[in-house]
Amino acid sequence: MKTIFFGVLVFLGAAAYCAAAGIAEQAREGNEKAEMSYAFGMVIATEFFLGSGIELNYGAFLRGFRDVMENRQTHHTIDQAMDMIEAAFMSAHFEMAERNLAEGTAFLEENAQRPGVLTTPSGLQIEVLVEGTGDMPDISDVVLVHYHGTTIDGTVFDSTVERGEPMELPLEWVIPGWSEGLRMMREGGKAILFIPPELAYGSEGAGAIIGPNTTVIFEVELIEIVRSE
């Protein structure tokens, strides 16, 4: 949330600077200017608002943008605007965190009843798909893995499987749910890890897809223990 808010501050400051410098009057006409403007809209939406939970009135958003760019009288001072933005992001963040936690808790409670799903004392759930036959890694090991990560609704956020190339990962650097789950597996094994937020990305989340208090699912293949560090 702090990153998003800082990005909005930078964007609003840049808009004011552009107005003062007269950049809005530079000679870019026709399709080139339209495509450039469209690109700005894409980046602003992706970097600052996507996944934030903020719902915008697009007409009012554009009026505020134009008032600054064209040096018109604005409805608020810049400090008032910043306070409103901070309050909006905080409210959206907390609402999303509560919703994600409730949905994740309900999912894990139901998932725990399925045959083959083991719940550890930490709250991690693991379902073994293929029993490995090799060694079990330790916290100091680097492992070679294939994985496919999704949220509980199936949205993919990271996947070496889709990229077609496994990855080496030090177990002491990964999220706690990974570290615990991989140490329960043997080389050659494959399992699904159902990871609650406190063992994953916590109350802050990680980007647009993994919001605050998001429960995540990883299907992991432990190919081999590469080395110990």
ABEGO torsion letter per residue (X at the ends): XAAAAAAAAAAAAAAAAAAAAGAAABBBBEAAAAAAAAAAAAAAAAAAABGAGBBBBAAAAAAAAAAAAAGBBBABBAAAAAAAAAAAAAAAAAAAAAAAAAAAAAAAAAAAABBGBBBBAAGBBBBBABBBABBBBBAABBBBBBBBBBBAAGBBABBAAAAGBBBBBBAAABBAAAAAAAAABBBGBBBBBBBBAAABAEAAEBEAABBBGBBBBBBBBBABBABBX
